Amino acid sequence: MDRTRRRVGRPPRSEAGDTRAELMAAALKLFSRNGFVGTSIRAIAREVGLSESVLYSHFRNKQDIYQAAMRMAGPQGAITALDALDGLDSADPANFLVTLAERLFEIWDSPQSRQVASLLVRDGLLHDTALSDGIESAVARLAEVFNRWVAEGRLPADLGAAEDLAFALLAPIAHARMLWLHADASPGQRRTAHDRFVRHATLFARVTLGAPAPAE
C-alpha cells in the first residue's frame, strides 16, 4: 500500500511522537541543504512519504517547524545542560563549568543541531528573535547559578554582574559552535569545537574562581 495514502490525516496518538520527529528531521535536512525559503511544506512531507495534511496536524506552517527546531537545537540547549547538572554547581564550581562545556558540545554536536547551525548561517537568521530570545534565556538561567555562587562566597562579588559573566562564558562557546559544528563539519572541525569549548570553560574557571590549571 502507498505510504502516503496510508498516512493521510491525523496519525494515531501512539504514532504522533515518531511522526513529528520524522517531519522535524526531514525539515532540518532540507533547510540546511536548500535554505528555509527554498524548502516547501510539500517537499518536507514528501521527504518522509507523508501527505501535507499529516504535516499540518503537527505543525501550523514552516515557521512553526523552525521555532520547534530552535527549541530543540538552539541556544536553549544551554538550559537543558544546566538542568541536567543541577546540584553539581555548588559541590564543585570549576568542574561544573567544564562539565557544562562538555554537555553543550554533546547537545550541539548532534546531526540535527549541526543542521540548525547551518540553517542560521545560510539564511541569515543570526539576528532572528528566536535566536536572540534563546540566548537571553540561557544567559538568565546561568546567571542564577553565578548569583548563588556569589551569595555562597564561591565567586567574588566584584567581578561584575552575573548576567555579564554568564554571557562571557557562553558567547565564545556559541561562536565556536557556529564556526565548527555545522552540517558539513569534518571530524577535525568537530574536535576543534570540543577543544575550544573545554579550553574556554577551563580558562574561565581559572580567572573567575582561581581554579588550578589542568595538569599537562
Backbone as JSON, one array per atom type, in Angstrom:
{
  "sequence": "MDRTRRRVGRPPRSEAGDTRAELMAAALKLFSRNGFVGTSIRAIAREVGLSESVLYSHFRNKQDIYQAAMRMAGPQGAITALDALDGLDSADPANFLVTLAERLFEIWDSPQSRQVASLLVRDGLLHDTALSDGIESAVARLAEVFNRWVAEGRLPADLGAAEDLAFALLAPIAHARMLWLHADASPGQRRTAHDRFVRHATLFARVTLGAPAPAE",
  "N": [[0.84, -1.19, 0.0], [0.47, 2.26, -0.73], [2.49, 4.49, 1.03], [1.95, 7.19, 1.53], [-0.81, 7.36, 1.07], [-1.71, 5.69, 3.06], [-1.18, 7.13, 5.36], [-2.58, 9.49, 5.38], [-4.14, 12.26, 6.88], [-4.81, 12.85, 10.43], [-2.46, 11.31, 12.54], [-2.58, 8.26, 14.57], [-2.57, 8.54, 18.15], [-0.47, 7.07, 19.31], [1.45, 7.09, 17.33], [2.11, 9.69, 17.0], [4.32, 11.05, 18.19], [6.59, 9.88, 16.95], [6.06, 10.51, 14.28], [6.12, 13.3, 14.27], [8.81, 13.68, 14.95], [10.02, 12.53, 12.71], [9.19, 14.32, 10.72], [10.4, 16.66, 11.63], [13.11, 15.97, 11.43], [13.32, 15.6, 8.66], [12.68, 18.18, 7.75], [14.79, 19.75, 8.81], [16.97, 18.63, 7.5], [16.41, 19.37, 4.83], [16.2, 22.14, 5.11], [18.84, 22.83, 5.83], [20.14, 22.14, 3.53], [18.8, 23.41, 1.35], [17.99, 25.83, 2.3], [15.74, 27.91, 4.27], [13.72, 29.41, 2.93], [13.88, 28.19, 0.46], [12.77, 25.7, 0.82], [9.88, 23.81, 0.66], [6.64, 23.17, 2.18], [5.45, 20.98, 0.98], [7.7, 19.63, 0.0], [8.95, 18.83, 2.37], [7.03, 17.07, 3.45], [6.96, 15.12, 1.44], [9.54, 14.13, 1.65], [9.51, 12.29, 3.72], [7.51, 10.65, 2.9], [4.86, 11.39, 3.46], [1.58, 12.91, 3.57], [0.69, 16.35, 2.97], [-1.35, 17.1, 4.67], [-0.98, 15.53, 6.93], [1.4, 16.6, 7.9], [0.49, 19.16, 8.58], [-1.06, 18.54, 10.72], [0.68, 18.39, 12.74], [2.37, 20.61, 12.67], [1.84, 24.08, 12.3], [2.81, 25.62, 10.19], [5.71, 26.41, 8.13], [7.23, 28.17, 9.68], [6.53, 27.43, 12.22], [7.73, 24.94, 12.36], [10.4, 25.74, 12.25], [10.58, 27.22, 14.65], [10.21, 25.15, 16.48], [12.48, 23.67, 15.93], [14.46, 25.42, 16.82], [13.91, 25.44, 19.55], [14.64, 22.86, 20.14], [17.33, 22.56, 19.27], [18.64, 24.96, 19.49], [20.04, 27.83, 21.22], [18.84, 27.29, 23.61], [19.71, 24.87, 24.38], [21.65, 25.22, 26.27], [20.2, 25.66, 28.58], [19.01, 23.17, 28.9], [21.32, 21.66, 29.4], [22.19, 22.87, 31.78], [20.08, 22.27, 33.52], [20.4, 19.51, 33.65], [22.69, 19.33, 35.1], [22.09, 20.1, 37.62], [22.74, 20.65, 40.99], [25.38, 19.88, 40.91], [26.74, 22.25, 40.67], [27.15, 23.71, 43.09], [28.7, 21.94, 44.52], [31.19, 21.63, 43.21], [32.34, 24.12, 41.69], [34.26, 24.77, 39.62], [34.62, 22.35, 38.22], [32.01, 22.05, 37.43], [31.73, 24.09, 35.48], [33.42, 23.21, 33.41], [32.27, 20.74, 32.87], [29.78, 21.59, 32.02], [30.48, 22.78, 29.59], [31.28, 20.48, 28.22], [28.82, 19.11, 28.1], [27.33, 20.88, 26.56], [28.68, 20.64, 24.16], [28.05, 17.98, 23.51], [25.28, 18.19, 23.11], [25.09, 20.07, 21.0], [26.54, 18.89, 19.01], [25.07, 16.99, 17.77], [23.6, 15.57, 14.77], [21.21, 16.94, 13.95], [21.34, 19.31, 15.42], [23.63, 20.43, 14.33], [22.72, 20.86, 11.77], [20.86, 22.87, 12.26], [22.6, 24.97, 12.94], [23.82, 25.4, 10.45], [21.6, 26.23, 8.99], [20.97, 28.69, 10.24], [23.15, 30.27, 9.51], [23.17, 30.07, 6.71], [20.69, 31.16, 5.88], [20.79, 33.7, 6.9], [19.85, 34.12, 9.55], [20.86, 34.91, 11.95], [20.18, 37.13, 13.37], [17.65, 36.71, 14.12], [14.71, 36.76, 16.15], [14.06, 34.42, 17.52], [16.51, 33.23, 17.97], [17.93, 35.22, 19.43], [16.24, 35.53, 21.66], [16.44, 32.99, 22.75], [19.14, 32.96, 23.48], [19.19, 34.98, 25.44], [17.56, 33.78, 27.36], [19.1, 31.57, 28.08], [21.37, 32.85, 29.12], [20.22, 34.16, 31.31], [19.44, 31.98, 32.86], [21.92, 30.77, 33.51], [23.0, 32.89, 34.89], [21.6, 32.79, 37.27], [22.86, 30.71, 38.59], [25.43, 31.81, 38.95], [24.84, 34.02, 40.59], [24.04, 32.65, 42.86], [26.46, 31.47, 43.57], [27.94, 33.75, 44.25], [26.5, 34.58, 46.52], [27.09, 32.44, 48.16], [29.73, 32.82, 48.57], [31.53, 31.69, 46.83], [32.21, 32.84, 44.48], [33.81, 35.82, 43.58], [32.34, 38.93, 44.46], [32.89, 41.24, 43.13], [33.43, 40.96, 40.45], [31.68, 41.58, 38.44], [28.39, 41.97, 36.96], [26.16, 39.2, 37.28], [24.79, 38.4, 34.98], [26.44, 39.44, 32.98], [28.76, 37.96, 33.37], [27.77, 35.42, 32.77], [27.19, 35.71, 30.07], [29.76, 36.16, 29.15], [30.89, 33.67, 29.5], [29.31, 31.98, 27.86], [29.19, 33.14, 25.27], [31.7, 32.91, 23.69], [31.73, 30.12, 23.42], [29.37, 29.63, 22.0], [30.09, 30.95, 19.68], [32.2, 29.37, 18.77], [30.72, 27.12, 18.25], [29.19, 27.89, 15.97], [31.2, 28.2, 14.12], [32.46, 25.66, 13.87], [30.68, 23.53, 14.26], [28.78, 22.72, 12.2], [26.5, 21.61, 9.58], [28.09, 20.32, 7.65], [30.43, 19.74, 8.93], [33.71, 18.52, 9.42], [35.31, 15.62, 10.94], [37.66, 16.62, 12.12], [37.08, 19.35, 12.46], [34.99, 19.17, 14.27], [36.34, 18.1, 16.46], [37.98, 20.27, 16.98], [36.05, 22.13, 17.81], [35.16, 20.92, 20.2], [37.54, 21.04, 21.69], [37.89, 23.82, 21.88], [35.59, 24.56, 23.31], [36.02, 23.31, 25.83], [38.55, 24.29, 26.62], [38.01, 27.04, 26.82], [36.1, 27.09, 28.91], [37.67, 26.06, 30.97], [39.65, 28.05, 31.22], [38.01, 30.19, 31.93], [37.14, 29.31, 34.44], [39.57, 29.36, 35.84], [40.14, 32.11, 35.83], [37.93, 33.33, 37.07], [37.33, 31.83, 39.35], [39.69, 31.1, 40.43], [40.61, 28.59, 39.96], [42.86, 25.79, 39.77], [45.32, 25.35, 37.16], [44.88, 22.9, 34.58], [46.52, 19.72, 34.74], [49.41, 19.06, 32.81]],
  "CA": [[0.0, 0.0, 0.0], [1.22, 3.51, -0.79], [2.64, 5.04, 2.39], [1.28, 8.49, 1.62], [-2.23, 7.12, 1.2], [-1.98, 5.06, 4.35], [-0.99, 8.02, 6.49], [-3.29, 10.75, 5.21], [-4.94, 12.65, 8.04], [-4.14, 12.9, 11.73], [-1.98, 9.98, 12.92], [-2.98, 7.8, 15.9], [-1.78, 9.14, 19.22], [0.74, 6.29, 19.54], [2.43, 7.38, 16.29], [2.28, 11.14, 16.85], [5.67, 11.48, 18.52], [7.51, 9.44, 15.91], [5.77, 11.25, 13.06], [6.63, 14.66, 14.45], [10.26, 13.6, 14.88], [10.36, 12.3, 11.3], [8.99, 15.57, 9.98], [11.44, 17.59, 12.06], [14.39, 15.55, 10.84], [13.26, 15.88, 7.22], [12.71, 19.63, 7.55], [16.13, 20.26, 9.08], [17.82, 18.17, 6.4], [16.13, 20.19, 3.66], [16.54, 23.53, 5.43], [20.3, 23.02, 5.8], [20.58, 21.95, 2.15], [18.17, 24.33, 0.4], [17.57, 27.06, 2.97], [14.36, 27.95, 4.76], [12.85, 29.88, 1.86], [13.93, 27.25, -0.65], [12.15, 24.43, 1.18], [8.42, 23.93, 0.74], [5.92, 22.21, 3.01], [5.28, 19.78, 0.17], [8.98, 18.91, -0.06], [9.16, 18.2, 3.68], [6.11, 15.93, 3.55], [7.4, 14.08, 0.51], [10.82, 13.57, 2.1], [9.23, 11.14, 4.58], [6.4, 9.89, 2.36], [3.61, 11.75, 4.12], [0.8, 13.95, 2.91], [0.77, 17.67, 3.61], [-2.34, 17.18, 5.75], [-0.36, 14.96, 8.14], [2.34, 17.61, 8.41], [-0.26, 20.25, 9.21], [-1.62, 18.08, 12.0], [1.75, 18.51, 13.73], [2.94, 21.95, 12.61], [0.93, 25.01, 11.61], [3.45, 26.12, 8.98], [7.17, 26.26, 8.18], [7.76, 28.94, 10.8], [6.3, 26.61, 13.42], [8.8, 23.93, 12.35], [11.64, 26.45, 12.59], [10.55, 27.53, 16.08], [10.42, 23.89, 17.19], [13.89, 23.32, 15.76], [15.25, 26.27, 17.7], [13.73, 24.96, 20.92], [15.34, 21.58, 20.28], [18.76, 22.59, 18.96], [19.15, 26.31, 19.55], [20.78, 28.17, 22.44], [18.18, 26.71, 24.78], [20.47, 23.7, 24.8], [22.37, 25.57, 27.5], [19.27, 25.45, 29.69], [18.92, 21.72, 29.07], [22.56, 21.22, 30.03], [22.21, 23.37, 33.16], [19.12, 21.49, 34.3], [20.96, 18.18, 33.84], [23.8, 19.43, 36.05], [21.57, 20.67, 38.86], [23.33, 20.05, 42.18], [26.84, 19.82, 40.76], [27.34, 23.58, 40.67], [27.62, 24.11, 44.42], [29.68, 20.97, 45.01], [32.5, 21.84, 42.6], [32.06, 25.09, 40.63], [35.17, 24.69, 38.48], [34.25, 21.15, 37.48], [30.7, 22.34, 36.84], [31.89, 24.88, 34.26], [33.99, 22.37, 32.36], [31.26, 19.73, 32.53], [28.77, 22.3, 31.24], [31.01, 22.89, 28.23], [31.2, 19.13, 27.63], [27.41, 18.81, 27.81], [26.93, 21.71, 25.42], [29.23, 20.02, 22.95], [27.25, 16.78, 23.23], [23.98, 18.62, 22.59], [25.21, 20.8, 19.74], [27.24, 18.09, 18.02], [24.15, 16.05, 17.12], [23.37, 15.95, 13.37], [20.16, 17.93, 13.8], [21.83, 20.59, 15.95], [24.56, 20.99, 13.35], [21.89, 21.35, 10.66], [20.31, 24.16, 12.7], [23.67, 25.95, 12.82], [23.96, 25.72, 9.03], [20.41, 26.99, 8.59], [21.08, 30.05, 10.75], [24.14, 31.0, 8.72], [22.77, 30.07, 5.3], [19.54, 32.03, 5.62], [20.94, 34.99, 7.55], [18.92, 34.17, 10.67], [21.59, 35.15, 13.2], [19.54, 38.22, 14.1], [16.26, 36.34, 14.33], [14.32, 36.86, 17.57], [14.09, 33.1, 18.14], [17.87, 33.01, 18.43], [18.28, 36.18, 20.49], [15.45, 35.21, 22.85], [17.02, 31.79, 23.34], [20.4, 33.36, 24.11], [18.87, 35.7, 26.67], [17.04, 32.81, 28.34], [20.23, 30.77, 28.57], [22.19, 33.74, 29.96], [19.49, 34.38, 32.57], [19.47, 30.74, 33.66], [23.27, 30.62, 34.06], [23.2, 33.97, 35.87], [21.06, 32.32, 38.55], [23.92, 29.92, 39.21], [26.5, 32.71, 39.38], [24.34, 34.79, 41.74], [24.08, 31.76, 44.02], [27.86, 31.34, 43.96], [28.32, 34.98, 44.94], [25.88, 34.53, 47.84], [27.77, 31.4, 48.94], [31.14, 33.17, 48.71], [32.36, 30.9, 45.91], [32.57, 33.7, 43.35], [33.97, 37.2, 44.05], [31.2, 39.79, 44.13], [33.31, 42.44, 42.39], [33.81, 40.62, 39.07], [30.72, 42.13, 37.51], [27.04, 41.44, 37.06], [26.06, 37.78, 36.96], [24.38, 38.26, 33.57], [27.61, 39.7, 32.14], [29.64, 36.8, 33.5], [27.14, 34.32, 32.03], [27.4, 35.98, 28.64], [31.19, 36.0, 28.89], [31.18, 32.23, 29.39], [28.57, 31.32, 26.78], [29.36, 33.72, 23.93], [32.75, 32.26, 22.89], [31.33, 28.74, 23.13], [28.4, 29.72, 20.92], [30.83, 31.34, 18.48], [32.9, 28.16, 18.31], [29.71, 26.23, 17.66], [28.82, 28.32, 14.63], [32.36, 28.01, 13.24], [32.94, 24.29, 13.7], [29.65, 22.49, 14.43], [27.74, 22.92, 11.19], [26.04, 20.36, 8.96], [29.15, 19.68, 6.86], [31.66, 19.75, 9.72], [34.56, 17.33, 9.35], [35.72, 15.15, 12.27], [38.65, 17.54, 12.67], [36.4, 20.56, 12.91], [34.23, 18.84, 15.48], [37.32, 18.0, 17.55], [38.37, 21.65, 17.3], [34.97, 22.72, 18.6], [35.21, 20.35, 21.54], [38.72, 21.58, 22.35], [37.64, 25.22, 22.2], [34.59, 24.6, 24.38], [36.6, 22.92, 27.12], [39.63, 25.22, 26.97], [37.43, 28.3, 27.27], [35.5, 26.9, 30.23], [38.77, 25.9, 31.92], [40.23, 29.37, 31.43], [37.02, 30.98, 32.67], [37.18, 28.85, 35.84], [40.81, 29.85, 36.44], [40.09, 33.56, 36.0], [36.86, 33.77, 37.97], [37.27, 31.04, 40.58], [41.03, 30.79, 40.9], [40.82, 27.15, 39.85], [44.22, 25.46, 39.29], [45.46, 24.96, 35.76], [44.88, 21.45, 34.42], [47.85, 19.09, 34.63], [49.85, 18.78, 31.44]],
  "C": [[0.87, 1.23, 0.0], [1.27, 4.16, 0.58], [1.91, 6.36, 2.56], [-0.21, 8.31, 1.81], [-2.57, 6.58, 2.58], [-1.97, 6.05, 5.49], [-1.62, 9.39, 6.29], [-4.11, 11.02, 6.46], [-4.14, 12.61, 9.32], [-3.72, 11.5, 12.15], [-2.54, 9.56, 14.27], [-2.05, 8.4, 16.95], [-0.46, 8.4, 19.44], [1.83, 6.59, 18.53], [2.82, 8.85, 16.24], [3.71, 11.59, 17.11], [6.68, 11.12, 17.45], [7.31, 10.24, 14.62], [6.31, 12.66, 13.15], [8.16, 14.67, 14.35], [10.73, 13.37, 13.45], [10.27, 13.6, 10.5], [10.06, 16.59, 10.35], [12.77, 17.25, 11.42], [14.43, 15.86, 9.35], [13.38, 17.37, 6.96], [14.11, 20.18, 7.76], [17.11, 19.85, 7.98], [17.65, 19.07, 5.18], [16.48, 21.66, 3.91], [18.04, 23.76, 5.28], [20.84, 22.9, 4.38], [20.08, 23.06, 1.22], [17.8, 25.68, 0.99], [16.12, 27.01, 3.38], [13.4, 28.34, 3.64], [12.78, 28.86, 0.73], [13.33, 25.89, -0.37], [10.65, 24.62, 1.35], [7.84, 22.9, 1.71], [5.76, 20.89, 2.25], [6.56, 18.95, 0.14], [9.25, 18.19, 1.26], [8.3, 16.96, 3.81], [6.57, 14.79, 2.65], [8.69, 13.4, 0.96], [10.61, 12.33, 2.96], [8.0, 10.37, 4.12], [5.07, 10.15, 3.02], [2.84, 12.76, 3.28], [0.98, 15.27, 3.65], [-0.21, 17.78, 4.78], [-1.8, 16.58, 7.04], [0.6, 15.96, 8.74], [1.58, 18.71, 9.15], [-0.96, 19.83, 10.49], [-0.59, 18.18, 13.12], [2.33, 19.92, 13.8], [1.99, 22.85, 11.82], [1.49, 25.46, 10.28], [4.96, 25.92, 9.11], [7.77, 27.01, 9.36], [7.61, 28.17, 12.1], [7.37, 25.52, 13.51], [10.12, 24.57, 12.77], [11.7, 26.75, 14.1], [10.8, 26.27, 16.91], [11.88, 23.45, 17.09], [14.78, 24.14, 16.67], [15.11, 25.86, 19.16], [14.53, 23.69, 21.15], [16.85, 21.74, 20.19], [19.36, 23.98, 18.98], [19.89, 26.57, 20.85], [20.12, 27.67, 23.71], [18.84, 25.42, 25.24], [21.27, 23.96, 26.06], [21.48, 25.37, 28.72], [19.11, 23.97, 29.97], [20.15, 21.19, 29.8], [22.61, 21.65, 31.49], [21.26, 22.57, 34.05], [19.67, 20.09, 34.61], [22.07, 18.17, 34.89], [23.36, 20.0, 37.39], [22.15, 19.91, 40.06], [24.84, 19.98, 42.12], [27.48, 21.17, 40.95], [27.87, 24.0, 42.03], [28.7, 23.18, 44.95], [31.08, 21.25, 44.48], [32.33, 22.81, 41.43], [32.97, 24.97, 39.41], [34.85, 23.48, 37.6], [32.91, 21.34, 36.78], [30.86, 23.08, 35.52], [32.44, 24.04, 33.12], [32.99, 21.3, 31.92], [30.13, 20.35, 31.72], [29.22, 22.42, 29.78], [30.95, 21.55, 27.51], [29.77, 18.8, 27.24], [26.92, 19.63, 26.63], [27.46, 21.13, 24.12], [28.4, 18.8, 22.57], [25.92, 17.16, 22.59], [24.12, 19.2, 21.2], [25.97, 20.04, 18.66], [26.31, 17.07, 17.35], [23.91, 16.49, 15.67], [22.31, 17.03, 13.21], [20.6, 19.3, 14.33], [22.79, 21.25, 14.97], [23.82, 21.5, 12.11], [21.26, 22.7, 11.01], [21.36, 25.25, 12.55], [23.85, 26.37, 11.36], [22.79, 26.55, 8.53], [20.52, 28.45, 9.02], [22.03, 30.88, 9.9], [23.67, 31.14, 7.28], [21.68, 31.08, 5.01], [19.62, 33.38, 6.34], [20.02, 35.18, 8.74], [19.61, 34.46, 12.0], [21.0, 36.29, 14.01], [18.06, 37.93, 14.37], [15.93, 36.36, 15.83], [14.33, 35.5, 18.27], [15.48, 32.79, 18.69], [18.22, 33.94, 19.59], [17.51, 35.9, 21.78], [16.01, 33.97, 23.55], [18.33, 32.09, 24.06], [20.13, 34.05, 25.43], [18.35, 34.77, 27.76], [18.17, 31.98, 28.93], [21.12, 31.59, 29.49], [21.52, 33.94, 31.32], [19.55, 33.15, 33.46], [20.86, 30.53, 34.27], [23.55, 31.71, 35.09], [22.64, 33.59, 37.24], [22.12, 31.53, 39.31], [25.01, 30.84, 39.76], [26.07, 33.57, 40.57], [24.36, 33.94, 43.0], [25.52, 31.58, 44.5], [28.36, 32.58, 44.69], [27.76, 34.96, 46.36], [26.57, 33.52, 48.75], [29.25, 31.7, 49.15], [32.07, 32.38, 47.82], [32.87, 31.73, 44.74], [32.69, 35.13, 43.86], [32.82, 38.09, 43.57], [31.58, 40.97, 43.25], [33.73, 42.15, 40.95], [32.89, 41.27, 38.03], [29.36, 41.5, 37.71], [27.0, 39.97, 36.63], [25.68, 37.55, 35.5], [25.57, 38.49, 32.63], [28.59, 38.53, 32.19], [29.08, 35.61, 32.7], [27.35, 34.49, 30.54], [28.86, 35.76, 28.26], [31.58, 34.53, 28.77], [30.56, 31.65, 28.12], [28.9, 31.85, 25.39], [30.5, 33.07, 23.13], [32.43, 30.81, 22.54], [30.34, 28.71, 21.98], [29.08, 30.09, 19.6], [31.57, 30.14, 17.9], [31.91, 27.18, 17.68], [29.41, 26.62, 16.22], [29.96, 28.11, 13.64], [32.61, 26.55, 12.9], [31.9, 23.19, 13.9], [28.49, 22.76, 13.49], [27.45, 21.6, 10.49], [27.14, 19.6, 8.24], [30.47, 19.6, 7.62], [32.41, 18.42, 9.6], [34.85, 16.85, 10.78], [36.74, 16.08, 12.92], [38.03, 18.82, 13.18], [35.62, 20.31, 14.19], [35.17, 18.69, 16.67], [37.8, 19.39, 17.97], [37.32, 22.32, 18.16], [35.01, 22.22, 20.03], [36.37, 20.94, 22.33], [38.49, 23.02, 22.77], [36.62, 25.36, 23.33], [35.26, 24.39, 25.74], [37.7, 23.87, 27.54], [39.07, 26.56, 27.47], [36.84, 28.16, 28.66], [36.57, 26.75, 31.3], [39.42, 27.24, 32.24], [39.29, 30.25, 32.24], [37.04, 30.6, 34.15], [38.44, 29.36, 36.54], [40.72, 31.33, 36.76], [39.08, 33.97, 37.06], [36.88, 33.07, 39.34], [38.64, 30.77, 41.17], [41.32, 29.31, 40.86], [42.22, 26.87, 39.32], [44.21, 25.09, 37.81], [45.46, 23.45, 35.66], [46.29, 20.91, 34.26], [48.17, 18.8, 33.19], [50.05, 17.29, 31.22]]
}
